[in-house]
Amino acid sequence: MDPTSFDMVAKTKIKFSPSWFKFGGVVIFIGSVLLWLWGGARPGWTMNEIVVWKVDEITGIDYPEAHEAFLPGVEFPALGLFIFFGCVMLELVLKRFLKK
């Protein structure tokens, strides 16, 4: 018998439960907040480069210098929260329809 057949999958011990959606939503939300905190908890939008002001050694004039950097913004935890609420709503709908 092929191990990937439906019969083998149906005999597994893991049961489908709508609460897995809430768990997945919590994991995604926590992951997005941790990514945002790891990137510096920036209160603005995501940036792909930062500008560092330097001073010319000879003339003493300030000039900007751009460096490549990934700075996650507030849309990361906001998107994680949106996905979490979507997963909770999906769980509630599935519980209601599976309760029949």
N, C-alpha and C positions, 0 to 999 in steps of 0.2 A: 504494500500500500504506500502511496506517495505521502510523505510527511507533511506536505503543504496542502493536502486535500481538506475539504470542508469538515469531514468527519473528525479529523484530528484536532482541528481548531475548536470544534464544538465540544470536545471532551476535556478541554482545559479547565483548570480549577478557578480561573479568574472569571467572575461574573460581571456582566455589564451593569453599571449603576449610574444614574444621572449625576450622582455626587462627584464622579470623576471630572465632570466639567467644571465644578466649583473649585476642586483641587487644582486643576490645570490653570484656571484663571488666577488663582492665588499665586501659583508658581510664576506665571508670566508677569503679574504685577510686581512681585518681590524682585524678580530678575530685572525688570525695567528700572525700578527705583535704585537697585544696587549698581546698575550700569551708569545711571545718572550721577549717583554719589561718587562712583569711581572716577568719573570724568570731571569732577570738581563741583557738582551741584550748582551748575550755572543757571541763573534765573532767566536767561534769555533764550533765544532760538539756537539751534545747533549751528556750529561753525566748523569749517574745514581748514581754516588757517587763522593764525593769530598774528597780530602786528606788534612788533617790539621796536620801541624807539631807541635809537643809538645816537651817540655823539661822535662826530668826525674828530679824529685826533688832532688834525692840523688846524682846521678852521673853527672848530667848536660849534658847528651847526648841527642841530638835531635833524635826523632823517628817519623815516619809517623803514623797517625791514620785515617782510612777510615770511612766516615759517609755516610749513604744512603741519597741521595738528587736528585731531578730532576732538571736539568739545561737545558732548551731548547736551542738548537743551531741555527745556521743560516739556517738549512734546513727547519725550520718552516715558516719563511717569504718567503723563496724561493719556497716552495711547495704551499703556499697560492697564490703567484704571478703566478705560473704555472697553478693552477686551475682557477684563474681569467682570464688569457689569453684563456684557453680552453673554458670557459663560453662565453667570447666575440666572439670567433670564432663560437661556436655553435649558438649564437644569430644571427650572420651575415648570416650563412647558412640557418637557419630557416626563417629569414626575406626574403631571396631571393626566397626560395621555396614556402613560403606562399603568396608572392606578386602576383603570377600568377593570 
